[in-house]
Amino acid sequence: MLDFHHGLLDRLVNLPPGANVDMTWVSMRRYPALALLYAGGMTAIAAGNYGMFAALRMKVIVRDLLGEKPLSLYPQAVVDQRVGRLLPGLENSYVPMSYHLFDWLRNPLREFLPADDVYEKTFDRFEYLSALVHGDILQKMGKQIWGAPGPFVWKHHSGRTSMLREIEDELNKEGGNWAPLKAGLFDGSKGRIREIKQGIDEMVSKIPWN
């Protein structure tokens, strides 16, 4: 199953050699890969399989005119925010494609996540962990730590729930035994996840929410 998801993502994000494609459509062409990444990643998290989550996030290599780089799909990079806001009910949303994916994937993932509250929590966990992984990739490239915001940002600000605090509690309790570290993310380093988390959490604190 892991090889299947890995191979399918690789085919979806990489054009065949010699393909003549209008580059303005390349980003949107990756929408199926984005949906598969969300579905596979959320399923992996629901099963506690962080090895699969890590493989989906780190082992798929994107090949383009600029060379090779780890897969860093996120909604805003695939569908322009202005296009996302054309979807019904999302006209004023800060992260329209996140809300679209949340609604669109609900029924397909109901078998694995039957309870709505657990589904919502898993979605937020996937997006926050993905932001951390993306921040890690950028930092290793010498760039500023950044990760795509999602609904988890406004839930944190509103005090409704906070995935930021939940992960913080897990790290305080589990330390080096935290499952994503054991799966090889963040180089398996407590120091590195702390550094990346601090950067992402500072970014979240600066995003306006009301």
C-alpha positions in Angstrom: 0.0 0.0 0.0 2.9 2.4 0.8 4.5 1.8 -2.5 1.2 2.2 -4.3 0.6 5.7 -2.8 4.2 6.7 -3.3 4.2 5.6 -6.9 0.9 7.1 -7.8 1.9 10.5 -6.2 5.1 10.4 -8.2 3.2 9.9 -11.5 0.7 12.6 -10.7 3.2 15.3 -9.8 5.7 14.7 -12.5 5.1 15.3 -16.2 6.3 12.6 -18.6 9.6 13.3 -20.3 9.2 15.6 -23.3 5.7 16.6 -22.4 4.6 19.9 -24.0 2.3 21.5 -21.5 1.3 25.1 -20.9 3.0 25.9 -17.6 0.2 28.1 -16.4 -1.8 24.9 -16.0 0.8 22.8 -14.3 -0.1 23.9 -10.7 -3.8 23.1 -11.1 -2.8 19.8 -12.9 -1.6 18.7 -9.5 -5.0 18.9 -7.8 -5.5 15.1 -8.0 -2.1 14.7 -6.3 -3.1 17.1 -3.6 -6.3 15.3 -2.9 -4.5 11.9 -2.9 -1.9 13.4 -0.5 -4.6 14.6 1.9 -6.5 11.3 1.7 -3.4 9.1 2.1 -1.9 11.3 4.8 -5.1 11.5 6.9 -5.6 7.8 6.6 -2.0 7.2 7.7 -2.5 9.5 10.7 -5.8 7.8 11.6 -4.0 4.5 11.6 -1.0 5.8 13.6 1.2 4.9 10.6 3.6 7.8 10.6 6.0 5.8 8.4 3.5 6.1 5.6 2.8 9.8 6.4 6.6 10.5 6.3 7.0 8.7 3.0 4.1 10.6 1.4 5.6 13.9 2.6 9.3 13.3 2.1 10.0 10.5 -0.4 8.1 11.7 -3.4 10.5 13.8 -5.6 9.3 16.5 -7.9 11.2 16.8 -11.2 10.9 20.0 -13.2 13.0 22.5 -15.2 14.7 23.7 -12.0 15.8 20.2 -11.0 14.6 17.8 -8.3 13.1 18.7 -4.9 11.0 17.0 -2.2 7.2 17.2 -2.8 5.7 20.2 -1.1 2.1 20.3 -2.2 -0.3 22.5 -0.4 -3.6 24.0 -1.4 -2.5 27.6 -2.1 0.3 26.3 -4.4 -2.1 24.2 -6.5 -5.3 26.4 -6.8 -5.0 30.2 -6.7 -6.8 31.7 -3.7 -8.9 33.8 -6.1 -10.0 30.7 -7.9 -10.8 28.9 -4.7 -13.0 31.8 -3.6 -15.2 31.2 -6.6 -16.5 28.0 -5.0 -20.0 28.2 -3.5 -19.9 29.3 0.2 -16.1 30.1 0.1 -16.2 33.6 -1.3 -14.8 35.2 1.9 -12.6 32.3 3.1 -8.9 32.9 3.8 -8.1 29.3 3.0 -10.9 28.2 0.6 -9.2 25.1 -0.8 -8.6 23.7 2.7 -12.4 24.0 3.4 -13.1 22.5 0.0 -10.9 19.5 0.7 -12.3 19.1 4.2 -15.9 18.8 2.7 -14.9 16.8 -0.4 -13.0 14.1 1.4 -15.5 13.6 4.2 -17.5 10.8 2.6 -14.6 9.0 1.0 -12.9 8.8 4.4 -15.9 8.0 6.4 -15.0 4.3 6.5 -11.7 5.1 8.2 -13.0 8.1 10.3 -16.7 7.6 11.0 -17.0 10.2 13.8 -17.2 13.8 12.5 -15.2 15.2 15.4 -12.4 12.7 14.9 -12.4 13.4 11.2 -12.1 17.2 11.8 -9.2 16.7 14.3 -7.4 14.4 11.9 -7.7 16.9 9.1 -6.3 19.7 11.3 -3.5 17.4 12.5 -2.6 16.6 8.9 -2.5 20.2 7.9 -0.5 21.3 10.9 2.1 18.5 10.6 2.3 19.2 6.9 3.1 22.8 7.6 5.8 21.7 10.0 7.3 19.4 7.3 7.2 22.1 4.7 8.9 24.5 7.1 11.6 21.9 7.7 12.1 21.5 3.9 12.4 25.3 3.4 14.8 25.8 6.3 17.1 23.1 4.9 17.1 25.0 1.6 18.2 28.2 3.5 14.8 29.8 3.3 12.5 31.2 6.0 10.4 28.7 7.9 6.9 28.8 6.5 4.0 26.4 6.2 0.6 26.6 4.6 -2.1 27.9 7.1 -5.4 26.0 7.4 -8.5 26.1 9.7 -6.2 25.0 12.6 -4.9 28.6 12.7 -8.3 30.2 13.5 -9.3 27.4 15.9 -6.1 28.1 17.8 -6.7 31.9 17.9 -10.3 31.5 18.9 -9.4 29.1 21.7 -11.9 26.5 20.4 -9.1 23.9 20.0 -5.4 24.1 19.4 -3.4 21.6 17.4 -0.4 23.7 18.2 -0.9 23.1 21.9 -1.8 19.4 21.4 1.4 18.7 19.6 3.3 20.7 22.2 1.8 18.5 24.9 2.8 15.3 23.0 6.4 16.5 22.6 6.6 17.4 26.3 5.3 13.9 27.2 7.0 11.7 24.6 10.1 13.6 23.7 12.3 11.5 21.3 9.6 8.8 21.3 7.1 11.1 19.5 5.8 9.0 16.6 6.7 11.4 13.7 10.3 11.6 15.0 10.5 7.8 15.3 9.3 7.7 11.6 12.3 9.8 10.6 10.7 13.2 10.2 12.7 16.3 11.3 15.8 14.1 11.2 14.5 12.3 14.2 15.7 15.2 16.3 13.9 16.8 19.3 15.9 19.9 18.8 15.0 20.2 15.1 11.2 19.8 15.6 11.4 22.3 18.4 13.1 24.8 16.1 10.7 24.2 13.2 7.7 24.3 15.5 8.7 27.6 17.0 9.0 29.1 13.5 5.6 27.8 12.4 3.9 28.8 15.6 5.3 32.3 15.3 4.0 32.5 11.8 0.5 31.4 13.1 0.6 34.1 15.8 1.0 36.8 13.2 -1.9 35.7 11.0 -5.0 37.9 11.5 -8.1 36.0 12.4 -10.9 38.4 13.1 
